[in-house]
Amino acid sequence: MRRLLFVVVLAGCQSSKSAPPAPASETQPAPKLSPPGKVPDEMNERMRHCPVAIEGATSTVKDIEGGVRFIITPPADQLDEVRRRGRHLVDFAAGTTRKGHGDFDGKGGGRMKNCPVVTDNVTVIMRDVVDGVQLDVTTDAARVEQLRADTRTRVEKFPFVGATITLATATP
């Protein structure tokens, strides 16, 4: 009796070795794309903190005393995200997000040069508004015209096609 049981177990082991492996589609989930339907690209990664670069957002930029003002209105489902990015820019301009990076190492803590919001040598103040955020970007009197010129240049060259930016013509 023992011999028969042993043979059955041995035969069972041999048959599992000869069974073909399950197809990959049955054993591994399909990769997910983020966002759905779009392949992630380098520009999205570099713009991940820019509050202006939110799909469907509309922004207006105008001159104010000491600098420029951005009014950014995202789609309703992106309101929290635009506010998170706005707070990040406030911290970034103040230098608090660069701590620990030391010299530029290419891994973060560098300069935001694609976002229309200039962050070097400025103060950024964010206010929540009904449908978005207001960012006031100011600098010292000697740099105001350069800040405005840099902002206009960045708006004109803004590489993110999913958002709209309008330059207001009125000055303070």
C-alpha positions as CSV (number, residue, x, y, z in Angstrom):
1,M,0.0,0.0,0.0
2,R,2.8,2.4,0.8
3,R,4.4,1.7,-2.5
4,L,1.3,2.6,-4.4
5,L,0.9,5.9,-2.5
6,F,4.5,6.8,-3.2
7,V,4.1,6.2,-6.9
8,V,0.9,8.4,-7.1
9,V,2.7,11.3,-5.4
10,L,5.7,10.9,-7.6
11,A,3.6,10.8,-10.7
12,G,1.8,14.0,-9.5
13,C,5.1,15.8,-9.2
14,Q,6.3,14.8,-12.6
15,S,3.1,15.9,-14.3
16,S,3.4,19.4,-12.7
17,K,6.9,19.7,-14.1
18,S,5.7,19.0,-17.6
19,A,2.7,21.4,-17.6
20,P,3.2,24.5,-19.8
21,P,3.6,27.8,-17.9
22,A,0.6,30.0,-17.7
23,P,0.6,32.9,-20.2
24,A,2.1,36.1,-19.0
25,S,-1.3,37.9,-19.3
26,E,-2.8,35.6,-16.7
27,T,0.1,35.9,-14.2
28,Q,1.0,39.6,-14.4
29,P,-1.2,42.7,-14.4
30,A,-1.0,45.0,-17.4
31,P,1.2,48.1,-16.8
32,K,-0.8,51.3,-16.0
33,L,-0.3,54.5,-17.9
34,S,-0.3,57.7,-15.9
35,P,-2.3,59.8,-16.6
36,P,-4.7,57.4,-18.4
37,G,-4.1,57.4,-22.1
38,K,-1.0,59.5,-22.0
39,V,2.6,58.3,-21.8
40,P,4.5,60.2,-19.1
41,D,7.1,62.6,-20.6
42,E,10.0,64.6,-19.4
43,M,8.2,67.9,-19.6
44,N,5.5,66.7,-17.3
45,E,8.1,65.8,-14.8
46,R,9.9,69.1,-14.9
47,M,6.6,71.0,-14.7
48,R,5.1,68.9,-11.8
49,H,5.3,71.8,-9.3
50,C,4.1,74.7,-11.6
51,P,0.6,75.8,-10.6
52,V,0.1,77.3,-14.1
53,A,0.8,73.9,-15.8
54,I,-2.4,72.1,-14.8
55,E,-4.4,70.5,-17.6
56,G,-7.4,72.9,-18.3
57,A,-6.2,75.7,-16.1
58,T,-6.6,79.4,-17.2
59,S,-4.2,82.0,-15.8
60,T,-4.0,85.8,-16.1
61,V,-0.8,87.7,-15.5
62,K,-0.7,91.4,-14.8
63,D,1.7,93.9,-13.4
64,I,1.3,95.0,-9.8
65,E,3.3,97.3,-7.7
66,G,6.7,95.7,-7.2
67,G,6.2,92.8,-9.6
68,V,3.5,90.6,-11.2
69,R,0.3,88.8,-10.2
70,F,-1.0,85.5,-11.4
71,I,-4.6,84.5,-11.0
72,I,-4.8,80.8,-11.7
73,T,-8.2,79.0,-12.2
74,P,-8.0,75.3,-12.6
75,P,-10.8,72.8,-13.4
76,A,-12.8,72.2,-10.2
77,D,-11.4,68.8,-9.6
78,Q,-7.8,70.3,-9.6
79,L,-8.4,73.1,-7.0
80,D,-6.5,71.3,-4.3
81,E,-3.7,70.5,-6.6
82,V,-3.3,74.1,-7.8
83,R,-3.2,75.2,-4.1
84,R,-0.6,72.6,-3.2
85,R,1.6,73.7,-6.1
86,G,1.1,77.3,-5.1
87,R,2.3,76.6,-1.6
88,H,5.2,74.7,-3.0
89,L,6.3,77.8,-5.0
90,V,6.0,80.0,-2.0
91,D,8.4,77.6,-0.1
92,F,10.6,77.2,-3.2
93,A,11.1,81.0,-3.7
94,A,11.9,81.3,0.0
95,G,14.6,78.6,-0.4
96,T,13.1,76.2,2.1
97,T,12.6,73.3,-0.4
98,R,16.3,73.6,-1.5
99,K,17.7,72.6,1.9
100,G,19.8,69.5,1.9
101,H,20.6,69.8,-1.8
102,G,23.8,71.9,-1.4
103,D,25.3,72.4,-4.8
104,F,23.1,71.6,-7.8
105,D,23.2,67.9,-8.3
106,G,20.6,67.5,-11.1
107,K,18.2,65.7,-8.7
108,G,16.1,68.7,-7.6
109,G,16.5,71.9,-5.7
110,G,17.5,73.7,-8.8
111,R,15.7,76.4,-10.7
112,M,12.3,76.4,-12.2
113,K,12.9,77.8,-15.6
114,N,9.9,76.5,-17.6
115,C,7.2,77.7,-15.2
116,P,6.1,81.3,-15.9
117,V,6.3,82.0,-12.2
118,V,9.9,83.4,-11.5
119,T,11.2,82.1,-8.2
120,D,14.8,83.5,-8.0
121,N,15.3,86.7,-6.0
122,V,11.6,87.2,-5.4
123,T,9.0,86.9,-2.7
124,V,5.9,84.9,-3.6
125,I,2.7,85.4,-1.6
126,M,-0.2,83.0,-2.3
127,R,-3.8,83.7,-1.5
128,D,-6.7,81.3,-2.1
129,V,-9.4,82.8,-4.3
130,V,-12.9,81.4,-4.9
131,D,-11.9,79.2,-7.9
132,G,-8.2,79.0,-7.6
133,V,-5.2,80.9,-6.3
134,Q,-3.6,84.4,-6.6
135,L,0.2,84.5,-6.6
136,D,1.9,87.9,-6.1
137,V,5.5,87.7,-7.2
138,T,7.5,90.8,-6.0
139,T,11.1,91.8,-5.9
140,D,13.2,94.9,-4.9
141,A,12.7,98.1,-6.9
142,A,15.9,97.6,-8.9
143,R,14.8,94.2,-10.3
144,V,11.0,94.8,-11.0
145,E,11.4,95.5,-14.7
146,Q,13.6,92.5,-15.1
147,L,11.1,90.3,-13.2
148,R,8.3,91.5,-15.5
149,A,10.4,91.0,-18.6
150,D,11.4,87.5,-17.5
151,T,7.8,86.6,-16.7
152,R,6.6,87.8,-20.1
153,T,9.3,85.8,-21.9
154,R,8.4,82.7,-19.9
155,V,4.7,83.2,-20.7
156,E,5.5,83.5,-24.4
157,K,7.6,80.3,-24.4
158,F,5.4,78.3,-22.0
159,P,5.9,74.7,-23.1
160,F,2.8,73.2,-21.6
161,V,-0.1,73.1,-24.1
162,G,-2.8,72.0,-21.8
163,A,-3.2,75.4,-20.0
164,T,-4.0,78.9,-21.2
165,I,-2.1,82.0,-20.0
166,T,-3.2,85.6,-20.8
167,L,-1.0,88.7,-20.3
168,A,-3.1,91.6,-19.1
169,T,-2.0,94.9,-20.7
170,A,-2.8,97.2,-17.8
171,T,0.0,98.3,-15.5
172,P,-0.2,99.4,-11.9
